[in-house]
Amino acid sequence: EKGGYEHFMLKEIHEQPKAVQDTLLRRIDDDGRICLDGISLTKEDLQNITKIYIVACGTAYHAGLIGKYAIEKMARIPVEIDVASEFRYRDPVIDEKTLFIAISQSGETLDTLAALREARSHGARILSVCNVVGSSVARESDDVFYTWAGPEIAVASTKAYTTQLVCMYLIALYLGDLTGNISREYYDHILEELLAMPDKIQQTLDKAPEIEELARHLYNRTQVFFIGRGVDSAVALEGSLKLKEISYINSFAIAAGELKHGTIALMEPETIVIALATQDRLFEKMYSNIVEVKARMAHVVSVAKEGNDKIEAESTEVIYIPQCDDEVTPILTVIPLQLFAYYVAKIKGEDIDKPRNLAKSVTVE
Ligand code: F6R
């Protein structure tokens, strides 16, 4: 049932090209436009929407962070994002002009479901991004945008995350089109970039031996930092969560520009810093942050787009991902981080598919 893989997590990591492809193709018609079959949100509905909330937990929340970047950029609608356990108790400002997007792989996470009910009771329109047909979140939503990841068995979420990212981009493009805030050229360009993702994910997966080697060097460290700017700061959170949940290494993610406001105090010789530097737009700023941690003798593992070899001067190791538009890099950037977490846990001999203290679906508060 693990298809020849040693763990479900590794199998699911390798299923990502197909899962992303399936999620995309379900929503693209013969004319190369996004079709939201079964989703009733119209242009008129959207004209009444003044605000979007994205609410989720854990990895799904991290996908939501990328969704906020994409929706604000493409549709120019303000997006607030919160973890469900906070949202439901903080008296958020919601009314009929609010679109509430819940993201949940299982569709059974109690906090997400309770947040959804709270939003609904204030009149919000509910759109959910979900992997399980007929789940509680799906049933209680006005519209459901399914991820086509297939069953995810490993506790650590991988293919659910990348397919949730695809959904967030498709929703952003769709809303951008309805609001008239993106050009046809940009819409077509991002769709093309997305359609190229399955191959590029595969190319990134092919680097597994290189990442396993890195894990062999670093598995016995007790502390790892993940830094990045823009969408990379959100991917840093996901990379850090993956590592801590299955390898039990104390990891911490922070927006790179925030380092100097406190956290840089923790840098000392050989501190591991995984620096995500995939954003062309922010490359020089990120480079300066890497120089700052390198000056404290940190061991810097950078993730960058192919061709940006300038980064090698300041990095102990560099993992390259294929070239792509800044907007959609998270789908690729997360791959080496998933593999790194996996190999570290494997070398440490941990129970990868069933990490201690964690359940696949959290149906308690
Ligand atoms: C981490 C992980 C969890 C879930 C979270 C939400 O790898 O799996 O953080 O993402 O519990 O679960 P769903 O998406 O089922 O609501």
Residues whose N, C-alpha, C, O or C-beta is under 5 A from the ligand:
A	BS01	F6R	C57 G58 T59 A60 I103 S104 Q105 S106 G107 T109 V155 A156 S157 K360 V362
